[in-house]
Amino acid sequence: MTHPLPHVLPAFETGRLTRPDGAVLHFEVAGEGPAIVFAHGLGGNHLSWWQSAPAFAASHRVVIFSHRGFAPSTAPGGPPDPTLYAGDMIGLLDHLGIPRAVIVGQSMGGWTCVETALSAPDRVAGLLMACTTGSFDYDHFNDAGVKAWREAAPKAIAALGDRGIHRAAGARMAEEAPGLHALYQAIDRLSFGLDKVEVGNRIRSMRVRREADAARIGCPVHFVIGEEDLLICPRGIALVAGTFPNATAVTVPKSGHSVYFERASLFNAELSTFLGRIGWA
């Protein structure tokens, strides 16, 4: 089953949620049915899901939001603390009266997925991890493929920068779909002034979870891997997926770190199949 845009487009309602520490979360919600919450990556915000959210809102209650500190959301006192993302997610579910949801997380959003599932497993019906392991480490496997990727990726990322290509979009998107690449860059620029280097350092410092933590996540999990991902190691994602008790994984060929943006129809099909498999369709 695929999810093309419905004939009558869903009407999204906009809201703001103020958290106890003063952070303000921007969110948008549409549709009725089993809930899906989309959690964006470091280079995005709620707009990143423009190709997925409307497609699923015809049959689901869809929630998109911007993490604290990512425009138009705000965070007090400088760069946001990613250890608060899971609490923000639970607060958002409470605010919207959603008892359980499937959470879709891309890259940084994977940290939100993992930490929410560990802290409030009763609120999570399933996780779709898009080009991410979240707070799970893959270097401890001492895998030759991961080591080779670690050696090659920095040079490839630097070469993208020299060409003005967004590292999370990749050369293929820039060359084959320059309009998509320009939109990706524009969405990223909306959070101007946010120290994303520091946010990246903070999420990487959280990448300490291993097999014992994976065993605690009993809900269904599906990992979508970009074959050409330069930011999160494809081999590392597959290794981490193998430690979960109820996980599947698929590698999307000819795609980089942002499968959901670059190959939206394929990504939506993977999400649709996952929802059907776990009874959340």
Residue pairs with C-beta under 8 A, 6 or more apart in sequence:
1 272
1 273
1 276
1 281
2 265
2 268
2 269
2 272
3 55
3 56
3 58
3 59
3 268
3 269
3 271
3 272
4 55
5 54
5 55
6 54
6 55
6 57
6 58
9 54
10 30
10 31
10 54
10 57
10 58
10 62
11 30
12 28
12 29
12 30
12 53
12 54
12 57
12 64
13 28
13 29
13 30
14 26
14 27
14 28
15 26
15 27
15 28
15 29
15 95
16 24
16 25
16 26
16 27
17 24
17 25
17 27
17 91
17 92
17 95
18 24
18 25
19 25
19 68
19 84
19 87
19 88
19 91
21 76
21 84
22 76
23 68
23 69
23 73
23 74
23 75
23 76
23 80
23 84
23 88
24 68
24 73
24 74
25 65
25 66
25 67
25 68
25 73
25 88
25 91
25 92
26 45
26 46
26 65
26 66
26 72
26 73
27 46
27 63
27 64
27 65
27 66
27 92
27 96
28 46
28 53
28 63
28 64
28 65
29 61
29 62
29 63
29 64
29 96
30 53
30 54
30 57
30 61
30 62
31 56
31 57
31 58
31 59
31 60
31 61
31 62
32 60
32 61
33 59
33 60
33 61
34 60
34 61
34 101
34 102
34 125
34 275
34 280
34 281
35 60
35 61
35 62
35 63
35 93
35 96
35 98
35 100
35 101
35 102
36 56
36 60
36 61
36 62
36 63
36 101
36 102
36 103
36 104
36 271
36 275
36 280
37 63
37 64
37 65
37 89
37 92
37 93
37 98
37 101
37 102
37 103
37 104
38 46
38 48
38 49
38 52
38 53
38 62
38 63
38 64
38 65
38 104
38 105
38 109
39 65
39 67
39 85
39 89
39 103
39 104
39 105
39 106
39 108
39 109
39 110
39 112
39 113
40 46
40 48
40 49
40 64
40 66
40 67
40 70
40 106
40 108
40 109
41 48
41 106
41 107
41 108
41 109
41 131
41 132
41 168
41 258
42 107
42 108
42 168
42 196
42 199
42 200
42 203
43 107
43 166
43 168
43 169
43 184
43 187
43 188
43 196
43 258
44 70
44 106
44 184
44 187
44 188
45 66
45 67
45 70
45 71
45 72
45 73
45 187
45 190
45 191
46 64
46 65
46 66
47 64
47 187
47 190
48 106
48 187
48 260
48 261
49 64
49 260
51 260
51 261
51 264
51 268
52 104
52 260
52 264
52 267
52 268
52 271
53 62
53 64
54 62
55 268
56 62
56 268
56 271
56 272
59 281
60 275
61 98
63 92
63 96
63 98
63 101
65 73
65 92
66 72
66 73
67 73
67 80
67 85
67 88
67 108
67 109
67 112
68 74
68 75
68 80
68 84
68 85
68 88
69 75
69 79
69 80
69 191
69 194
69 199
70 80
70 191
70 194
71 190
71 191
71 192
71 194
72 190
75 81
78 195
79 194
79 195
79 198
79 199
79 202
80 199
81 202
82 108
82 111
82 199
82 202
82 203
82 206
83 115
83 206
85 111
85 112
85 115
85 116
86 112
86 115
86 116
86 118
86 119
86 120
87 119
88 112
89 103
89 112
89 116
90 116
90 119
90 120
90 123
93 99
93 101
93 123
99 123
100 122
100 123
100 124
100 125
101 123
101 124
101 125
102 124
102 125
102 126
102 127
102 128
102 274
102 275
102 278
102 280
103 112
103 113
103 116
103 117
103 124
103 126
103 127
103 128
104 113
104 127
104 128
104 130
104 271
105 111
105 112
105 113
105 114
105 127
105 128
105 129
105 130
105 132
105 134
106 130
106 131
106 132
106 258
106 260
107 130
107 131
107 132
107 168
107 231
107 232
107 257
107 258
108 132
108 199
108 203
109 130
109 132
110 129
110 130
110 132
110 133
110 134
110 135
111 132
111 134
111 135
111 203
111 206
112 134
113 127
113 128
113 129
113 132
113 134
114 127
114 134
114 135
114 136
114 209
114 213
114 217
115 134
115 135
116 123
116 124
117 124
117 127
117 217
117 219
118 213
118 216
118 217
121 216
121 217
121 218
121 219
124 219
125 219
125 220
125 278
125 280
126 219
126 220
126 221
126 222
126 274
126 275
126 278
126 280
127 217
127 219
127 220
127 221
127 222
128 221
128 222
128 224
128 270
128 271
128 274
129 221
129 222
129 223
129 224
129 237
129 241
130 224
130 259
130 260
130 267
131 224
131 225
131 226
131 229
131 231
131 232
131 237
131 257
131 258
131 259
132 232
132 237
133 207
133 232
133 236
133 237
133 240
134 209
135 203
135 206
135 207
135 208
135 209
136 207
136 209
136 210
136 213
136 214
136 240
136 243
137 207
137 208
137 209
137 210
138 146
138 233
138 235
138 236
138 237
138 239
138 240
139 146
139 150
139 236
140 210
141 236
141 239
143 235
143 236
143 239
145 233
145 235
146 233
146 235
146 236
146 239
149 233
149 234
149 235
149 236
150 233
153 230
153 231
153 233
156 230
157 167
157 230
157 231
160 166
160 167
160 170
160 171
160 230
161 167
163 171
163 174
165 171
165 174
165 181
166 174
166 181
166 184
166 185
166 188
167 230
167 231
167 257
168 184
168 188
168 231
168 256
168 257
168 258
169 180
169 181
169 184
169 185
169 256
169 257
169 258
169 261
169 262
170 228
170 230
170 256
170 257
170 258
170 262
171 256
172 228
172 254
172 255
172 256
172 262
173 180
173 181
173 184
173 256
173 258
173 261
173 262
174 181
177 262
180 261
180 262
184 258
184 261
210 243
211 243
214 240
214 243
214 244
214 245
215 243
215 245
217 244
217 245
217 246
218 245
218 246
219 246
220 246
220 247
220 248
220 274
220 277
220 278
221 241
221 244
221 246
221 247
221 248
222 247
222 248
222 249
222 250
222 270
222 274
223 237
223 238
223 240
223 241
223 247
223 248
223 249
223 250
224 249
224 250
224 252
224 259
224 260
224 267
224 270
225 234
225 237
225 238
225 249
225 250
225 251
225 252
225 259
226 234
226 251
226 252
226 255
226 256
226 257
226 258
226 259
226 262
227 234
227 251
227 252
227 253
227 254
227 255
228 254
228 255
228 256
229 237
229 255
229 256
229 257
230 256
230 257
231 257
232 257
234 251
237 249
238 249
238 251
241 247
241 248
241 249
248 274
250 270
252 259
252 263
252 266
252 267
252 270
255 262
255 263
255 266
256 262
259 266
259 267
260 267
272 281
275 281
